[in-house]
Amino acid sequence: MALVMQALVILAFLLMSLIWTSVFERLDATDGTPQYFTEHVIYERRYSSISTMLIGITATILFFVFASLLQRVHRVNIRNVALIFITVVQILWIAALNMTAYTYPDPSSLGGAAIELNAGNLDYFTPNYCTDNPTENCHIPGILGFEYFNYYPFQAGPLLWFMMIYKLFGPYNIIAFQVVNAFIVTGLAAILWYFGKALGLNKFGQNAIALLMMTCAPLLMFATFVYPNAVGFTFTLAGVALALRGIKAHRLWTSCVLIFGGFILCGVGILLKSTFVILLMAAVIAIVVTVLFSHRFWQFIPAAVGSVLAMQISKMPAKWLAGITHQHFMDMPMTSWIRLGLTRADEDGTPGWFSLRVFDPVTQANGNYDVHAMILEEDIKQRIAFFVHNPADAFTFFRMKLLSEWTEPSFMTSLYSRAGDSGSQFRGIAGAVLGGSAEKPLEHFEDAMQSITYAFALIGVIGFITTTVRLRSTMANDHVQHVRIFSRTFFSASFLGGVICFTFWEAKSVYTLPFFLMLLPVAAYGMQVTYAWGAHIWHARHASPVRAVNTEPSEFNFERNTTDSVSAEIANPDALEEVDVPVESSADSRTAPSTTR
């Protein structure tokens, strides 16, 4: 059912991306540098864009040609080349930007707080700091010291990351922050590659995901955002990957330790970005579904204990900050972000995006948390009632909100690349990409790649559905299929969780970027399925009648470099040439029931 829902959602996003493209309104700069990005979204119809269509068709053809030709190259070499390419491109982009200051509100607030805390200046976190030390930012609600963490105590986790980076590399070292992000993003790419194997990618599919990652501009520009979004996502995904190793392990204690350790690592990721609790919940769902098939029910125990401790870990920084500063931070009810996600700042504002109206209930409640929560609850009820009685307005609101989140092809990475000051005044490559001759070509390329990803992710999910139905009877005793079940359930639940959350939560396309990136292995599987189906039809029409091609999807060929292996792989898109699972012996690895020792 989850896979069917995912397919329907991806189909909707595909249709939206083919018809519309969301772009950010620009403001002219006064110093001759590229225009500033605003967060006001403009919706452009692109169904008639010939350039985007040509780029999409050409890119698709090249993907299949190169993914096919590279099958003779060892998969490890392909992976290493892809990771080196991703790292180099990120470093070159960071060097081209040469940022000396970062002015986006949250990184600015966190950076300033980290520097003051590293210096031991606890006065910065007192309620009367702005009164005693008036600055140009004191008139803006929730920007500095006590007021910022009084509204957002959950930002204490990201504060720790800022403190560490600025302690190691010096205050306001924006380039160092971005370079560390770049290596983290490279690690993210390696984890996506690993999950690609678990999802069922063969050599063609692994080549496809390498090409998808190497041509995903938002992934290559993600590191420029001076905030631990990428770090939190990578740590959380790494924790789930470690739990997957536990699912595959045969020995009871090895399995328990790996699953438990994986969930603890997820807690570190959530500490750095709280919304990645979605991935934690998806991992729990995946564990439950997997043990129902494998009958290794004890695996749920370390997952349950680990997930509870992970949530406790994620809350520790706020308690630590309150203790070290000797302050009591009020916090805003979580419903603040739902209220924000269901409103718009004004008639021209982008639906559901951040605005200073989030502070209106704070003023009305006069600092009383319970009153604040009641005001928010009433506002949300009124908004829902308005949507119920005005379905056309509700449709328009959510259509525009979803378009701004899922059809903005850069996922705000261009905006964040421009959110500060550059030592080179954004000249050269940076100027060309952010507002010069390369801006429109890159925009069309990102637009085309977004639609390609949605299209093949849709095919990939359909492939998951068909193979799941066909292999259902053999799943209980098949270790390979347990890996498939966990991975596919996790990716499906994570994506749907992200869509549901940010349909109602405060909107930003950078928030949905991690869930879009999780479609890359699925899209690679869709390319693999498409290639396999096409090749199978070709072989069926042109092969010698004496030679039979194995079409049984439950057969996994472990042979290498043989004609039969290639035939089986072409006929069966779910076949693996190399399966990284523990087996008892080559004779009974696919038929022996799961045992623990």
Buried (B, 14 or more C-beta within 10 A) or exposed (E): EBBEBBBEBBBBBBEBBBBBBBBBBBEEBEEEBBBBBEBBBEBBEBEEBEBBBEBBEEBBEEBBEEBBEBBEEEBEEBBEBBBEBBBEBBBEBBBBBBBBBBEBBBBBBBBBBBBBBBEEEBBBBBEEBBEEEEEEBBEEEBBBBBBBBBBBBBBBBBBBBBBBBBEEBEBBBBBBBBBBBBBBBBBBBBBBBBBBBBBBBBBBBBBBBBBBBBBBBBBBBBBBBBBBBBBBBBBBBBBBBBBBBBBBBBEBEBBBBBBBBBBBBBBBBBBBBBBBBBBBBBBBBBBBBBBBBBEBEEBBEBBBBBBEBBBEBBBBBBEBBBEEBEBEBBBBBEBBBBBBBBBBBEEEBBBBBBBEBBBEBBEEBEEEEEEBBBBBBEBBEEBEEEBEEEEEEBEEBBBBBBBBBBBBBBBBBBBBBBBBBBEBBBBEBBBBBBBBEBBEEBBBBBBBBBBBBBBBBBBBBBBBBBBBEEBEEBBBBBBBBBBBBBBBBBBBBBBBBBBEBBBBBBBBBBBBBBBBBBBBBBBBBBBBBBBBBEBBEEBEEEEEEEEEBBEEBBEBBBEEEEEEBBBBBBBBBBBBBEBEBEBEEEEEBBEBEBEEE
